Amino acid sequence: MNVQVVLKRPRIIDVVPIDLVDGELVDREGKPTHKFRGQLICFTSDDLMIRRPSGAILVVDSYEVNSYSDGKTHLEPE
């Protein structure tokens, strides 16, 4: 199911490169966003797992999510 996710605070939603030598995240580039779309893989009371159009899988904690919707049903985490 494809959904639109609305976050409480803006966040950079992009693939994050990792420095393989140090194992550290490289500085993120991109523009923070409140909304993004993707395919809902699964959700629990703790988090959502979304597959982005790029194929990357994003796990978002429920406390970061304001709402998510498939265009017909609008849900808000408790």
Biopython code that builds the backbone (N, CA, C, O; Angstrom):
import numpy as np
from Bio.PDB.StructureBuilder import StructureBuilder

atoms = [
    (1, "MET", "N", (0.837, -1.160, 0.000)),
    (1, "MET", "CA", (0.000, 0.000, 0.000)),
    (1, "MET", "C", (0.891, 1.235, 0.000)),
    (1, "MET", "O", (1.781, 1.363, 0.841)),
    (2, "ASN", "N", (0.653, 2.144, -0.941)),
    (2, "ASN", "CA", (1.396, 3.396, -0.990)),
    (2, "ASN", "C", (0.761, 4.396, -0.044)),
    (2, "ASN", "O", (-0.460, 4.554, -0.023)),
    (3, "VAL", "N", (1.592, 5.072, 0.740)),
    (3, "VAL", "CA", (1.097, 6.024, 1.731)),
    (3, "VAL", "C", (1.880, 7.320, 1.668)),
    (3, "VAL", "O", (3.009, 7.364, 1.178)),
    (4, "GLN", "N", (1.257, 8.376, 2.177)),
    (4, "GLN", "CA", (1.948, 9.641, 2.402)),
    (4, "GLN", "C", (2.121, 9.771, 3.901)),
    (4, "GLN", "O", (1.157, 9.632, 4.653)),
    (5, "VAL", "N", (3.336, 10.036, 4.338)),
    (5, "VAL", "CA", (3.656, 10.169, 5.753)),
    (5, "VAL", "C", (3.913, 11.641, 6.048)),
    (5, "VAL", "O", (4.656, 12.305, 5.324)),
    (6, "VAL", "N", (3.291, 12.155, 7.122)),
    (6, "VAL", "CA", (3.497, 13.533, 7.560)),
    (6, "VAL", "C", (4.223, 13.473, 8.894)),
    (6, "VAL", "O", (3.737, 12.875, 9.855)),
    (7, "LEU", "N", (5.396, 14.101, 8.941)),
    (7, "LEU", "CA", (6.213, 14.100, 10.153)),
    (7, "LEU", "C", (5.890, 15.296, 11.038)),
    (7, "LEU", "O", (5.419, 16.324, 10.553)),
    (8, "LYS", "N", (6.142, 15.160, 12.328)),
    (8, "LYS", "CA", (5.935, 16.265, 13.264)),
    (8, "LYS", "C", (6.964, 17.366, 13.063)),
    (8, "LYS", "O", (6.643, 18.551, 13.159)),
    (9, "ARG", "N", (8.213, 16.968, 12.783)),
    (9, "ARG", "CA", (9.301, 17.929, 12.539)),
    (9, "ARG", "C", (9.955, 17.582, 11.213)),
    (9, "ARG", "O", (9.999, 16.407, 10.849)),
    (10, "PRO", "N", (10.469, 18.568, 10.476)),
    (10, "PRO", "CA", (11.130, 18.285, 9.204)),
    (10, "PRO", "C", (12.349, 17.387, 9.397)),
    (10, "PRO", "O", (13.038, 17.459, 10.414)),
    (11, "ARG", "N", (12.595, 16.555, 8.413)),
    (11, "ARG", "CA", (13.715, 15.612, 8.463)),
    (11, "ARG", "C", (14.229, 15.396, 7.050)),
    (11, "ARG", "O", (13.460, 15.459, 6.091)),
    (12, "ILE", "N", (15.512, 15.144, 6.916)),
    (12, "ILE", "CA", (16.082, 14.826, 5.609)),
    (12, "ILE", "C", (15.766, 13.362, 5.331)),
    (12, "ILE", "O", (16.176, 12.473, 6.077)),
    (13, "ILE", "N", (15.036, 13.122, 4.253)),
    (13, "ILE", "CA", (14.633, 11.771, 3.882)),
    (13, "ILE", "C", (15.422, 11.407, 2.629)),
    (13, "ILE", "O", (14.977, 11.676, 1.513)),
    (14, "ASP", "N", (16.568, 10.809, 2.804)),
    (14, "ASP", "CA", (17.444, 10.444, 1.697)),
    (14, "ASP", "C", (18.315, 9.279, 2.124)),
    (14, "ASP", "O", (18.412, 8.958, 3.308)),
    (15, "VAL", "N", (18.935, 8.660, 1.162)),
    (15, "VAL", "CA", (19.908, 7.618, 1.458)),
    (15, "VAL", "C", (21.097, 8.278, 2.135)),
    (15, "VAL", "O", (21.572, 9.319, 1.681)),
    (16, "VAL", "N", (21.584, 7.679, 3.220)),
    (16, "VAL", "CA", (22.690, 8.258, 3.980)),
    (16, "VAL", "C", (23.949, 7.440, 3.735)),
    (16, "VAL", "O", (23.999, 6.266, 4.102)),
    (17, "PRO", "N", (24.975, 8.040, 3.115)),
    (17, "PRO", "CA", (26.222, 7.307, 2.912)),
    (17, "PRO", "C", (26.952, 7.073, 4.227)),
    (17, "PRO", "O", (26.860, 7.881, 5.152)),
    (18, "ILE", "N", (27.671, 5.969, 4.302)),
    (18, "ILE", "CA", (28.440, 5.621, 5.498)),
    (18, "ILE", "C", (29.909, 5.527, 5.118)),
    (18, "ILE", "O", (30.257, 4.942, 4.092)),
    (19, "ASP", "N", (30.764, 6.101, 5.944)),
    (19, "ASP", "CA", (32.210, 5.992, 5.768)),
    (19, "ASP", "C", (32.597, 4.576, 6.198)),
    (19, "ASP", "O", (32.572, 4.264, 7.388)),
    (20, "LEU", "N", (32.952, 3.722, 5.243)),
    (20, "LEU", "CA", (33.216, 2.320, 5.549)),
    (20, "LEU", "C", (34.477, 2.107, 6.378)),
    (20, "LEU", "O", (34.612, 1.076, 7.038)),
    (21, "VAL", "N", (35.400, 3.065, 6.354)),
    (21, "VAL", "CA", (36.616, 2.936, 7.147)),
    (21, "VAL", "C", (36.307, 3.149, 8.630)),
    (21, "VAL", "O", (36.708, 2.345, 9.472)),
    (22, "ASP", "N", (35.591, 4.233, 8.947)),
    (22, "ASP", "CA", (35.288, 4.569, 10.335)),
    (22, "ASP", "C", (33.935, 4.029, 10.799)),
    (22, "ASP", "O", (33.689, 3.923, 12.001)),
    (23, "GLY", "N", (33.057, 3.687, 9.850)),
    (23, "GLY", "CA", (31.719, 3.247, 10.206)),
    (23, "GLY", "C", (30.820, 4.394, 10.632)),
    (23, "GLY", "O", (29.756, 4.172, 11.210)),
    (24, "GLU", "N", (31.246, 5.626, 10.349)),
    (24, "GLU", "CA", (30.483, 6.803, 10.745)),
    (24, "GLU", "C", (29.616, 7.288, 9.587)),
    (24, "GLU", "O", (29.947, 7.081, 8.420)),
    (25, "LEU", "N", (28.490, 7.944, 9.928)),
    (25, "LEU", "CA", (27.651, 8.546, 8.905)),
    (25, "LEU", "C", (28.341, 9.773, 8.331)),
    (25, "LEU", "O", (28.963, 10.542, 9.064)),
    (26, "VAL", "N", (28.234, 9.955, 7.037)),
    (26, "VAL", "CA", (28.746, 11.146, 6.367)),
    (26, "VAL", "C", (27.673, 12.219, 6.508)),
    (26, "VAL", "O", (26.487, 11.896, 6.575)),
    (27, "ASP", "N", (28.070, 13.493, 6.555)),
    (27, "ASP", "CA", (27.087, 14.579, 6.678)),
    (27, "ASP", "C", (25.998, 14.428, 5.631)),
    (27, "ASP", "O", (26.271, 14.188, 4.455)),
    (28, "ARG", "N", (24.762, 14.573, 6.080)),
    (28, "ARG", "CA", (23.617, 14.443, 5.181)),
    (28, "ARG", "C", (23.476, 15.685, 4.331)),
    (28, "ARG", "O", (23.650, 16.808, 4.802)),
    (29, "GLU", "N", (23.161, 15.462, 3.080)),
    (29, "GLU", "CA", (22.873, 16.564, 2.179)),
    (29, "GLU", "C", (21.411, 16.448, 1.790)),
    (29, "GLU", "O", (20.859, 15.348, 1.748)),
    (30, "GLY", "N", (20.804, 17.547, 1.514)),
    (30, "GLY", "CA", (19.412, 17.521, 1.116)),
    (30, "GLY", "C", (18.607, 18.530, 1.902)),
    (30, "GLY", "O", (19.117, 19.226, 2.780)),
    (31, "LYS", "N", (17.333, 18.588, 1.558)),
    (31, "LYS", "CA", (16.441, 19.563, 2.156)),
    (31, "LYS", "C", (15.480, 18.848, 3.107)),
    (31, "LYS", "O", (14.848, 17.871, 2.703)),
    (32, "PRO", "N", (15.350, 19.299, 4.350)),
    (32, "PRO", "CA", (14.401, 18.674, 5.272)),
    (32, "PRO", "C", (12.968, 18.795, 4.749)),
    (32, "PRO", "O", (12.610, 19.798, 4.132)),
    (33, "THR", "N", (12.168, 17.787, 4.995)),
    (33, "THR", "CA", (10.788, 17.771, 4.529)),
    (33, "THR", "C", (9.853, 17.287, 5.628)),
    (33, "THR", "O", (10.253, 16.528, 6.511)),
    (34, "HIS", "N", (8.604, 17.736, 5.561)),
    (34, "HIS", "CA", (7.576, 17.264, 6.491)),
    (34, "HIS", "C", (6.831, 16.062, 5.931)),
    (34, "HIS", "O", (6.351, 15.219, 6.689)),
    (35, "LYS", "N", (6.731, 15.978, 4.588)),
    (35, "LYS", "CA", (5.930, 14.935, 3.944)),
    (35, "LYS", "C", (6.776, 14.131, 2.976)),
    (35, "LYS", "O", (7.672, 14.667, 2.324)),
    (36, "PHE", "N", (6.485, 12.839, 2.888)),
    (36, "PHE", "CA", (7.104, 12.006, 1.871)),
    (36, "PHE", "C", (6.187, 10.833, 1.582)),
    (36, "PHE", "O", (5.292, 10.523, 2.367)),
    (37, "ARG", "N", (6.419, 10.179, 0.440)),
    (37, "ARG", "CA", (5.599, 9.045, 0.021)),
    (37, "ARG", "C", (6.449, 7.795, -0.049)),
    (37, "ARG", "O", (7.668, 7.860, -0.211)),
    (38, "GLY", "N", (5.796, 6.667, 0.074)),
    (38, "GLY", "CA", (6.473, 5.389, -0.050)),
    (38, "GLY", "C", (5.489, 4.250, 0.127)),
    (38, "GLY", "O", (4.308, 4.465, 0.399)),
    (39, "GLN", "N", (5.986, 3.049, -0.031)),
    (39, "GLN", "CA", (5.162, 1.856, 0.126)),
    (39, "GLN", "C", (5.279, 1.360, 1.564)),
    (39, "GLN", "O", (6.378, 1.082, 2.044)),
    (40, "LEU", "N", (4.146, 1.253, 2.243)),
    (40, "LEU", "CA", (4.122, 0.776, 3.622)),
    (40, "LEU", "C", (4.424, -0.718, 3.633)),
    (40, "LEU", "O", (3.684, -1.508, 3.046)),
    (41, "ILE", "N", (5.506, -1.104, 4.297)),
    (41, "ILE", "CA", (5.875, -2.512, 4.405)),
    (41, "ILE", "C", (5.228, -3.107, 5.640)),
    (41, "ILE", "O", (4.583, -4.152, 5.562)),
    (42, "CYS", "N", (5.395, -2.448, 6.787)),
    (42, "CYS", "CA", (4.737, -2.892, 8.015)),
    (42, "CYS", "C", (4.717, -1.751, 9.013)),
    (42, "CYS", "O", (5.478, -0.790, 8.894)),
    (43, "PHE", "N", (3.840, -1.868, 9.995)),
    (43, "PHE", "CA", (3.809, -0.886, 11.067)),
    (43, "PHE", "C", (3.475, -1.586, 12.374)),
    (43, "PHE", "O", (2.753, -2.583, 12.409)),
    (44, "THR", "N", (4.017, -1.037, 13.434)),
    (44, "THR", "CA", (3.756, -1.523, 14.787)),
    (44, "THR", "C", (3.426, -0.308, 15.636)),
    (44, "THR", "O", (3.393, 0.814, 15.132)),
    (45, "SER", "N", (3.187, -0.524, 16.905)),
    (45, "SER", "CA", (2.932, 0.613, 17.786)),
    (45, "SER", "C", (4.188, 1.460, 17.971)),
    (45, "SER", "O", (4.100, 2.608, 18.406)),
    (46, "ASP", "N", (5.359, 0.902, 17.645)),
    (46, "ASP", "CA", (6.625, 1.612, 17.843)),
    (46, "ASP", "C", (7.158, 2.317, 16.598)),
    (46, "ASP", "O", (7.771, 3.379, 16.709)),
    (47, "ASP", "N", (6.930, 1.737, 15.396)),
    (47, "ASP", "CA", (7.512, 2.343, 14.209)),
    (47, "ASP", "C", (6.789, 1.932, 12.928)),
    (47, "ASP", "O", (5.955, 1.026, 12.914)),
    (48, "LEU", "N", (7.147, 2.644, 11.843)),
    (48, "LEU", "CA", (6.674, 2.355, 10.487)),
    (48, "LEU", "C", (7.871, 1.969, 9.643)),
    (48, "LEU", "O", (8.955, 2.531, 9.804)),
    (49, "MET", "N", (7.686, 1.014, 8.745)),
    (49, "MET", "CA", (8.744, 0.653, 7.803)),
    (49, "MET", "C", (8.212, 0.971, 6.406)),
    (49, "MET", "O", (7.204, 0.413, 5.970)),
    (50, "ILE", "N", (8.906, 1.880, 5.710)),
    (50, "ILE", "CA", (8.473, 2.393, 4.411)),
    (50, "ILE", "C", (9.549, 2.122, 3.367)),
    (50, "ILE", "O", (10.731, 2.361, 3.613)),
    (51, "ARG", "N", (9.135, 1.614, 2.185)),
    (51, "ARG", "CA", (10.063, 1.480, 1.059)),
    (51, "ARG", "C", (9.915, 2.720, 0.192)),
    (51, "ARG", "O", (8.839, 2.995, -0.338)),
    (52, "ARG", "N", (11.002, 3.464, 0.054)),
    (52, "ARG", "CA", (11.021, 4.681, -0.751)),
    (52, "ARG", "C", (11.072, 4.336, -2.234)),
    (52, "ARG", "O", (11.462, 3.223, -2.586)),
    (53, "PRO", "N", (10.685, 5.268, -3.121)),
    (53, "PRO", "CA", (10.747, 5.005, -4.561)),
    (53, "PRO", "C", (12.150, 4.605, -5.035)),
    (53, "PRO", "O", (12.284, 3.908, -6.041)),
    (54, "SER", "N", (13.192, 5.037, -4.322)),
    (54, "SER", "CA", (14.568, 4.688, -4.683)),
    (54, "SER", "C", (14.878, 3.229, -4.349)),
    (54, "SER", "O", (15.898, 2.697, -4.787)),
    (55, "GLY", "N", (13.993, 2.571, -3.564)),
    (55, "GLY", "CA", (14.234, 1.199, -3.136)),
    (55, "GLY", "C", (14.775, 1.119, -1.721)),
    (55, "GLY", "O", (14.805, 0.041, -1.127)),
    (56, "ALA", "N", (15.201, 2.248, -1.176)),
    (56, "ALA", "CA", (15.717, 2.275, 0.188)),
    (56, "ALA", "C", (14.578, 2.030, 1.172)),
    (56, "ALA", "O", (13.449, 2.464, 0.944)),
    (57, "ILE", "N", (14.875, 1.339, 2.258)),
    (57, "ILE", "CA", (13.883, 1.088, 3.305)),
    (57, "ILE", "C", (14.151, 2.041, 4.454)),
    (57, "ILE", "O", (15.276, 2.148, 4.941)),
    (58, "LEU", "N", (13.110, 2.727, 4.876)),
    (58, "LEU", "CA", (13.200, 3.733, 5.924)),
    (58, "LEU", "C", (12.348, 3.285, 7.107)),
    (58, "LEU", "O", (11.175, 2.952, 6.938)),
    (59, "VAL", "N", (12.930, 3.278, 8.294)),
    (59, "VAL", "CA", (12.190, 2.968, 9.519)),
    (59, "VAL", "C", (12.041, 4.274, 10.290)),
    (59, "VAL", "O", (13.028, 4.938, 10.605)),
    (60, "VAL", "N", (10.787, 4.637, 10.592)),
    (60, "VAL", "CA", (10.492, 5.887, 11.274)),
    (60, "VAL", "C", (9.796, 5.555, 12.593)),
    (60, "VAL", "O", (8.818, 4.807, 12.612)),
    (61, "ASP", "N", (10.302, 6.111, 13.690)),
    (61, "ASP", "CA", (9.662, 5.913, 14.997)),
    (61, "ASP", "C", (8.289, 6.571, 15.008)),
    (61, "ASP", "O", (8.111, 7.658, 14.459)),
    (62, "SER", "N", (7.326, 5.914, 15.631)),
    (62, "SER", "CA", (5.950, 6.427, 15.670)),
    (62, "SER", "C", (5.852, 7.807, 16.291)),
    (62, "SER", "O", (5.004, 8.602, 15.885)),
    (63, "TYR", "N", (6.700, 8.112, 17.268)),
    (63, "TYR", "CA", (6.619, 9.424, 17.907)),
    (63, "TYR", "C", (7.010, 10.554, 16.953)),
    (63, "TYR", "O", (6.705, 11.715, 17.225)),
    (64, "GLU", "N", (7.686, 10.234, 15.830)),
    (64, "GLU", "CA", (8.051, 11.252, 14.844)),
    (64, "GLU", "C", (6.944, 11.509, 13.835)),
    (64, "GLU", "O", (6.984, 12.502, 13.109)),
    (65, "VAL", "N", (5.946, 10.615, 13.783)),
    (65, "VAL", "CA", (4.911, 10.666, 12.749)),
    (65, "VAL", "C", (3.685, 11.401, 13.259)),
    (65, "VAL", "O", (3.146, 11.074, 14.316)),
    (66, "ASN", "N", (3.245, 12.403, 12.495)),
    (66, "ASN", "CA", (2.014, 13.112, 12.807)),
    (66, "ASN", "C", (0.824, 12.319, 12.271)),
    (66, "ASN", "O", (-0.166, 12.133, 12.977)),
    (67, "SER", "N", (0.918, 11.846, 11.011)),
    (67, "SER", "CA", (-0.149, 11.048, 10.416)),
    (67, "SER", "C", (0.390, 10.339, 9.176)),
    (67, "SER", "O", (1.450, 10.686, 8.655)),
    (68, "TYR", "N", (-0.361, 9.338, 8.715)),
    (68, "TYR", "CA", (-0.078, 8.712, 7.439)),
    (68, "TYR", "C", (-1.383, 8.333, 6.787)),
    (68, "TYR", "O", (-2.360, 8.012, 7.464)),
    (69, "SER", "N", (-1.398, 8.371, 5.444)),
    (69, "SER", "CA", (-2.643, 8.196, 4.715)),
    (69, "SER", "C", (-2.381, 7.543, 3.368)),
    (69, "SER", "O", (-1.349, 7.777, 2.739)),
    (70, "ASP", "N", (-3.333, 6.719, 2.934)),
    (70, "ASP", "CA", (-3.259, 6.132, 1.587)),
    (70, "ASP", "C", (-4.146, 6.891, 0.609)),
    (70, "ASP", "O", (-4.364, 6.432, -0.512)),
    (71, "GLY", "N", (-4.661, 8.053, 1.025)),
    (71, "GLY", "CA", (-5.541, 8.847, 0.181)),
    (71, "GLY", "C", (-7.002, 8.606, 0.511)),
    (71, "GLY", "O", (-7.848, 9.452, 0.220)),
    (72, "LYS", "N", (-7.311, 7.474, 1.109)),
    (72, "LYS", "CA", (-8.692, 7.163, 1.504)),
    (72, "LYS", "C", (-8.809, 7.118, 3.024)),
    (72, "LYS", "O", (-9.761, 7.651, 3.594)),
    (73, "THR", "N", (-7.851, 6.487, 3.668)),
    (73, "THR", "CA", (-7.851, 6.331, 5.116)),
    (73, "THR", "C", (-6.749, 7.190, 5.709)),
    (73, "THR", "O", (-5.610, 7.162, 5.241)),
    (74, "HIS", "N", (-7.085, 7.950, 6.733)),
    (74, "HIS", "CA", (-6.133, 8.840, 7.412)),
    (74, "HIS", "C", (-5.916, 8.297, 8.821)),
    (74, "HIS", "O", (-6.866, 8.202, 9.598)),
    (75, "LEU", "N", (-4.688, 7.941, 9.156)),
    (75, "LEU", "CA", (-4.379, 7.359, 10.460)),
    (75, "LEU", "C", (-3.396, 8.221, 11.219)),
    (75, "LEU", "O", (-2.530, 8.863, 10.625)),
    (76, "GLU", "N", (-3.532, 8.234, 12.533)),
    (76, "GLU", "CA", (-2.603, 8.950, 13.405)),
    (76, "GLU", "C", (-2.138, 7.984, 14.486)),
    (76, "GLU", "O", (-2.966, 7.334, 15.123)),
    (77, "PRO", "N", (-0.822, 7.875, 14.709)),
    (77, "PRO", "CA", (-0.328, 7.002, 15.770)),
    (77, "PRO", "C", (-0.825, 7.463, 17.141)),
    (77, "PRO", "O", (-1.016, 8.655, 17.383)),
    (78, "GLU", "N", (-1.025, 6.507, 18.013)),
    (78, "GLU", "CA", (-1.483, 6.850, 19.371)),
    (78, "GLU", "C", (-0.314, 7.017, 20.301)),
    (78, "GLU", "O", (-0.501, 7.306, 21.483)),
]
sb = StructureBuilder()
sb.init_structure("model")
sb.init_model(0)
sb.init_chain("A")
sb.init_seg("    ")
for serial, (resi, resn, name, xyz) in enumerate(atoms, 1):
    if name == "N":
        sb.init_residue(resn, " ", resi, " ")
    sb.init_atom(name, np.array(xyz, "f"), 0.0, 1.0, " ", f" {name:<3s}", serial, name[0])
structure = sb.get_structure()
